[in-house]
Amino acid sequence: MPECTFDGATFLGARLKQTVMHEADLRQVVFERVRLDNAIFNRCTFSGMVLRGLDMTLSQFPDCDFSGANLSEAVLTQCGFKSANLGAALLRGAKLTMAMLYQADFTRADLEGADLGRAVLLEAKLDLGGEGFRS
């Protein structure tokens, strides 16, 4: 199946371990108290979603669209966001420790208080609207 849609689905208290999704449209999905362990989301759409405080440790999000998503206080430790669109995303207080952010686009993203310790930002686009990093 080349494309998958979860219109109106709710994942409440779920643990999605080693989940693999390709080209899934997750914009209308509710993730509440969800943990994604070592999951792979390839070319998926999360734009505009509220993913506040979500634990996505060791997950991969190549070519995913998180534009305008709320990832405040999310745990994104050792996650991969190769070529991901995080434009205008809210990442306040997010933990991006050791994340691989190769070619990720952070245009106008809010990274206030985000932890980017040991993150790899190779070729990442960091046009933050002239405000730069704030802590």
Helices and strands as residue ranges (DSSP letters): E 4-5, E 10-12, E 15-17, E 20-22, E 24-25, E 30-32, E 35-37, E 40-42
